[in-house]
């Protein structure tokens, strides 16, 4: 695995969202599938890589679909960028830091878009556990 010390900036070029479910019908329980596809890693000069990506969110049943396209721009030392590019040529997965940076941006954008379109957000909402009510303790003896 490549240990990456680089600067990553993520830019969104295209956002597409479509709601298939009628507004008047309540949205059923859905299964949400997300897919982040890094299309390539391209050299742009000695100290820059461009990483085009496509992020897709699908709902089952077919409630809606969201697509986000963009580019991550990776800058840093030449040898670090060379390691990333060489790993890509060898069909190795991109560094986790790159995937995390892209994921952070696209998930935030998709949550905002899902609210606009009126569909469930693509990330699970936190569940707050309900604390059981405790009965007051009875004294160990009665007089």
C-alpha positions, 0 to 999 in steps of 0.5 A: 500500500502506498503511504501518501503525503499529498494535497487532494482537492475535490471538484464536482463538475456534474450533479444529477438527481431524479426522483421516480417515486410519486410525491403523493405516495409515502416512500417505503423502506429502501435499500441504498447502494452507493458506487464510487468509480475512479475512472483514471489517474492522469498526469498533469505536469510534474506535480499534479495528478487529475483523478476523474470519478463518477459517484452513483447512488441507487435506491431499491425499490426504484425511488430515486437515483443520484449521480455525481461526476467530478475530478480530484486534483492531487498535488505534492512531491514528484516521487509521491505522485509517481508512486500513485500513478505507477500503482494505478498502472499496475491495477492496484486500488487508489490510496485510501486517502484519495478515496476518503477525500472524494467520498467525503465531498460526494456524500455531503453533496448527495445528502443535500441533494437528497433533501432537495429531491425529498428522498432518504439520505444515502447515509444511515442516520444515527440511531439513539438507543432508548434507555430502559426505565429503571424501577427504583430499588427497593430497600433490602428490608422492610420494617 
